[in-house]
């Protein structure tokens, strides 16, 4: 019955005369009546969720108080690796902590495990450098829930003690929900990184455009009102637009990131500086060329501002996720960023051609040709490095194909 995944209980009875109830059950005269098997089937989606964890570099370990045969059958049904290799609480009592650390790195099914050994297993996995998430629902699970990096209690059948000890409470008690949470967490983290890279790139350009004319004794390009305008585009794009980016293709097919990894590593920082430096260079250069060709300060400023705004909008698109450029269908659309970009284009047009705003921004309205040229220069400034990156990424594939 245990091999079929049933939880098996033995049933017996004893006759105790009134007034002779013994505190020690060992003195009772039991009569064996039989056994009862309880089925606690896996919820739908558990094998798929376990496989998703495996492809994402996450080990799933079964730790239970059930019979070893029951644990093995459940592990086999769930798709846990090596379900026939089971260690019990009695086995763990005979090993020291160093041996337990080695066993914890190899064995994925533990049965007849008392509460103190659940805690030992968590500590052994942590000592191996693993990031440990522990799930549980009973009072005896609370020490391990508290010791794990992430304690997850069952919200439906979990005890109050387990919920208090845990970091998270799983409201639907479904294993696949945890996998969905991991997927969402990876998407959020990736989008935070995109937002940081975008913010660094655009602020390098904005700060440089504000500072360089002062250093080179040129007329100022950005007055406070222009900077406020730029922030009306930058802030919603970073805080709302990138947050709504879809999940990256293959996000659950790569190992977890290093917990010590910086949100913005050196290569990403250098890339952001290159992109921001490109926008800065073309904006200031275009401004200088406009002045050198006899355009007035107000018209040259209008063209330089147009270049910077268009480059900013192009940087937003450059920093979008790969899913945005794949053929995934409607789920890859980001309507928040679309509205931010649309609002930026509309406000730019108003600032250049609406009389009251032209006066506020101290611009002179450019011609259509000048406007198109400024927009083209902005796009080039934001995108000039992307073909080089594409060529560099393609070289390993070309080498592999040739081999």
C-alpha positions in Angstrom: 0.0 0.0 0.0 2.9 2.4 0.8 4.4 1.6 -2.6 1.1 2.9 -4.2 1.6 6.2 -2.4 -0.9 5.6 0.4 -0.4 6.7 3.9 -1.0 3.5 6.0 -2.3 3.4 9.6 -2.6 0.3 11.7 -5.8 0.0 13.7 -6.2 -1.9 17.0 -8.6 -2.0 20.0 -8.3 -2.7 23.7 -10.9 -3.3 26.4 -10.2 -1.3 29.6 -12.5 -1.9 32.6 -14.0 1.2 34.2 -11.8 2.6 36.8 -8.6 0.8 35.7 -7.4 3.2 33.0 -3.7 2.9 32.8 -1.4 5.9 32.0 1.0 3.6 30.2 -0.6 2.2 27.0 2.0 -0.6 27.0 0.1 -2.5 29.7 -3.1 -2.5 27.6 -4.0 -5.7 25.8 -4.4 -4.6 22.1 -6.0 -6.6 19.4 -4.9 -5.9 15.9 -7.9 -5.1 13.6 -6.3 -4.1 10.3 -4.8 -1.3 8.3 -6.2 1.7 6.6 -4.7 3.4 3.6 -5.3 7.1 2.9 -4.8 8.6 -0.5 -3.4 12.2 -0.7 -3.0 12.5 -4.4 -0.7 15.2 -6.0 -2.5 18.2 -7.2 -2.7 18.8 -10.9 0.3 20.5 -12.4 2.8 19.4 -9.8 5.0 17.2 -12.1 5.1 20.1 -14.6 6.0 22.5 -11.9 8.8 20.3 -10.7 10.1 20.0 -14.2 10.0 23.9 -14.5 12.0 24.1 -11.3 14.6 21.7 -12.6 15.0 23.6 -15.9 15.3 26.8 -13.9 18.2 25.4 -11.8 16.1 24.8 -8.7 16.3 21.5 -6.8 13.1 20.1 -5.4 13.6 18.0 -2.2 10.8 16.0 -0.6 11.0 15.9 3.2 8.2 14.1 4.9 7.2 12.1 7.9 5.6 9.4 5.8 6.8 5.8 5.3 9.9 5.6 2.9 7.9 3.6 0.4 5.1 6.2 0.4 7.7 9.0 0.0 9.4 7.2 -2.9 6.1 6.6 -4.7 5.0 10.3 -4.3 8.5 11.5 -5.4 8.3 9.2 -8.5 4.8 10.6 -9.4 6.0 14.2 -8.9 9.0 13.7 -11.1 11.7 14.2 -8.4 15.0 12.7 -9.4 16.3 9.5 -7.8 13.0 8.7 -6.1 14.3 5.2 -5.1 17.1 6.6 -3.0 15.5 7.5 0.3 17.1 8.5 3.6 15.1 8.3 6.9 15.4 10.0 10.2 17.0 6.9 11.6 19.7 7.2 8.9 20.4 10.8 9.8 20.8 10.0 13.5 23.9 8.0 12.6 25.8 10.7 10.6 27.6 13.8 11.6 27.0 17.2 10.2 29.7 16.9 7.5 28.3 13.7 6.2 24.8 15.1 6.3 26.0 18.1 4.1 27.3 15.6 1.5 24.1 13.6 1.6 21.9 16.7 1.4 23.7 17.6 -1.9 22.9 14.2 -3.4 19.7 12.8 -2.0 16.3 14.4 -2.8 13.9 12.2 -0.9 13.8 12.1 2.9 11.2 10.1 4.9 10.3 9.5 8.5 12.0 12.9 9.3 11.3 14.3 12.8 11.2 18.1 13.3 14.8 18.4 14.5 16.1 16.7 11.4 14.1 19.0 9.1 16.1 21.8 10.8 19.4 19.9 10.4 18.6 19.5 6.7 18.0 23.2 6.2 21.2 24.1 8.0 23.1 21.5 5.9 21.8 22.9 2.7 22.7 26.4 3.8 26.2 25.3 4.8 26.6 23.9 1.2 26.0 27.4 -0.1 22.4 26.8 -1.3 19.6 29.3 -1.1 17.0 27.3 0.7 13.2 27.7 0.5 11.2 25.6 2.9 7.5 24.8 2.8 5.5 23.5 5.7 2.1 23.6 7.4 2.5 22.1 10.9 3.8 23.4 14.2 6.8 21.0 13.9 7.8 22.7 10.6 8.2 26.2 12.2 11.9 25.8 13.2 12.9 24.9 9.7 10.6 27.5 8.2 12.3 30.1 10.4 15.8 28.9 9.6 15.4 28.8 5.8 16.3 31.7 3.7 12.7 31.8 2.5 10.0 30.1 4.7 6.7 29.4 2.9 3.7 28.3 5.0 0.5 26.9 3.7 -2.4 29.4 4.1 -5.2 27.0 3.8 -4.3 24.0 6.0 -1.3 25.6 7.7 -1.2 26.3 11.5 -0.9 29.7 13.0 2.5 28.9 14.3 3.8 27.9 10.8 2.3 31.1 9.2 3.9 33.3 11.9 7.3 31.6 11.4 7.2 31.9 7.6 8.2 34.7 5.3 5.4 34.1 2.9 2.0 32.5 3.1 0.8 30.5 0.1 -2.9 31.2 0.0 -3.9 28.4 -2.4 -1.6 25.7 -1.0 -0.5 24.9 -4.6 3.1 24.1 -5.4 2.8 25.4 -8.9 1.9 28.9 -7.5 5.5 29.0 -6.1 6.9 28.4 -9.5 4.7 31.1 -10.9 6.0 33.5 -8.2 9.6 32.6 -9.1 8.8 33.4 -12.8 7.3 36.7 -11.8 10.2 37.5 -9.6 12.7 36.9 -12.4 10.7 39.2 -14.7 10.5 42.0 -12.1 14.3 41.7 -11.4 15.1 41.8 -15.1 12.9 44.8 -15.6 14.6 46.6 -12.6 17.9 46.1 -14.3 16.6 47.5 -17.6 15.2 50.6 -15.8 18.6 51.2 -14.1 20.5 50.9 -17.4 18.1 53.2 -19.1 18.3 55.8 -16.2 22.1 55.8 -16.3 22.2 56.2 -20.1 19.7 59.1 -20.3 21.1 60.9 -17.2 24.6 60.8 -18.6 23.3 62.4 -21.8 21.1 65.0 -19.9 23.7 66.0 -17.4 26.3 66.3 -20.1 24.1 68.4 -22.4 23.4 70.7 -19.4 27.0 70.9 -18.4 29.2 71.0 -21.5 27.9 74.2 -23.0 28.8 75.9 -19.7 32.3 74.5 -19.8 32.9 75.5 -23.4 31.2 78.9 -23.0 28.4 78.1 -25.4 24.8 79.3 -25.0 22.9 77.1 -22.6 20.8 74.3 -24.1 18.7 73.1 -21.2 16.8 75.6 -19.0 14.9 74.3 -16.0 11.6 73.9 -18.0 13.3 71.6 -20.5 14.7 69.5 -17.7 11.3 69.2 -16.2 9.9 68.2 -19.6 12.5 65.4 -19.8 11.6 64.1 -16.4 8.0 63.9 -17.4 9.1 61.3 -19.9 12.0 59.6 -18.0 10.2 59.0 -14.7 7.0 57.2 -16.0 9.1 55.2 -18.4 11.4 54.0 -15.6 8.9 53.5 -12.9 5.8 52.3 -14.8 6.8 51.4 -18.4 9.6 49.0 -17.7 7.7 47.4 -14.9 5.1 46.3 -17.4 7.6 44.6 -19.7 6.7 41.0 -20.5 8.7 38.0 -19.4 11.9 37.3 -21.2 11.9 34.2 -23.4 13.7 31.4 -21.6 13.7 33.1 -18.2 12.8 29.8 -16.6 15.4 27.9 -18.5 18.5 29.4 -16.9 20.0 28.9 -13.4 19.3 31.4 -10.6 21.4 34.4 -10.3 24.2 34.7 -7.7 22.7 36.3 -4.6 25.8 38.5 -4.3 25.4 39.7 -7.9 25.0 43.5 -8.2 21.9 44.8 -9.8 24.0 46.6 -12.3 27.3 44.8 -13.1 30.3 46.3 -14.8 29.5 45.3 -18.4 25.9 46.7 -18.1 27.3 49.9 -16.5 29.8 50.3 -19.3 27.1 49.7 -22.0 24.9 52.3 -20.4 27.7 54.8 -20.3 28.4 54.1 -24.0 24.8 54.6 -25.0 24.5 57.8 -22.9 27.8 59.1 -24.2 26.6 58.5 -27.8 23.5 60.6 -27.2 25.5 63.3 -25.5 28.0 63.5 -28.3 25.5 63.8 -31.2 23.3 66.3 -29.3 26.2 68.7 -28.4 27.8 68.2 -31.9 24.5 69.0 -33.7 24.0 72.0 -31.5 27.5 73.3 -32.3 27.0 72.7 -36.0 23.7 74.6 -35.9 25.3 77.6 -34.3 28.3 77.4 -36.7 25.9 77.5 -39.6 24.3 80.8 -38.5 21.2 79.6 -36.7 20.1 81.6 -33.8 20.4 80.5 -30.2 16.7 79.8 -29.8 16.4 77.7 -33.0 19.7 75.8 -32.3 18.4 75.1 -28.8 15.1 73.8 -30.2 16.9 71.5 -32.6 19.3 70.2 -29.9 16.3 69.6 -27.5 14.5 67.7 -30.3 17.6 65.6 -30.8 17.8 64.8 -27.0 14.1 64.0 -26.7 14.0 61.7 -29.7 17.2 60.0 -28.5 15.5 59.5 -25.1 12.5 57.8 -26.7 14.8 55.6 -28.8 16.7 54.6 -25.6 13.4 53.5 -24.1 12.9 51.1 -27.0 16.5 50.0 -27.0 16.3 48.9 -23.3 13.1 46.9 -23.8 13.2 43.2 -23.2 13.9 40.7 -26.0 10.3 39.6 -25.7 9.3 43.0 -27.0 10.9 42.2 -30.4 9.9 38.5 -30.6 6.8 37.1 -32.4 4.9 36.2 -29.3 1.8 38.1 -30.2 -0.2 40.5 -28.1 1.3 39.5 -24.8 4.6 41.2 -25.8 2.9 44.6 -26.2 3.6 47.3 -23.5 0.9 49.8 -23.6 2.4 51.8 -20.8 5.6 52.5 -22.7 3.5 53.1 -25.9 1.6 55.8 -24.0 4.7 57.4 -22.6 6.4 57.5 -26.0 3.2 58.9 -27.6 2.9 61.6 -24.9 6.6 62.5 -25.3 6.1 63.0 -29.1 3.0 65.0 -28.6 4.5 67.3 -25.9 7.6 67.8 -28.1 5.4 68.9 -31.0 3.5 71.3 -28.7 6.7 72.8 -27.3 8.0 73.5 -30.8 4.9 74.8 -32.5 2.3 76.0 -29.9 2.9 79.7 -29.5 2.5 79.9 -25.7 4.8 76.9 -25.1 7.4 78.1 -27.7 7.6 81.3 -25.6 7.8 79.4 -22.4 10.6 77.1 -23.7 12.4 80.1 -25.4 12.4 78.3 -28.7 12.1 79.2 -32.4 10.0 76.8 -34.3 12.2 74.8 -36.8 11.3 73.9 -40.3 10.2 70.4 -41.3 13.5 69.6 -42.8 15.4 70.8 -39.7 13.0 68.9 -37.4 13.5 65.7 -39.4 17.3 66.1 -39.4 17.3 66.6 -35.6 15.1 63.6 -35.1 17.4 61.5 -37.3 20.5 62.6 -35.5 18.8 61.6 -32.2 17.9 58.2 -33.4 21.5 57.6 -34.7 22.9 58.8 -31.3 20.8 56.2 -29.5 21.2 53.3 -31.8 24.7 53.6 -33.3 26.2 51.0 -30.9 23.4 48.4 -31.5 24.7 47.1 -34.9 28.2 46.6 -33.3 26.6 44.5 -30.5 24.6 42.5 -32.9 27.7 41.7 -34.9 29.6 40.7 -31.8 26.8 38.4 -30.6 26.6 36.8 -34.1 30.3 35.9 -34.2 30.1 32.9 -31.8 27.2 31.5 -33.8 29.1 31.9 -37.1 32.1 30.2 -35.6 29.9 27.3 -34.3 28.2 27.0 -37.7 31.6 26.9 -39.5 32.9 24.2 -37.2 
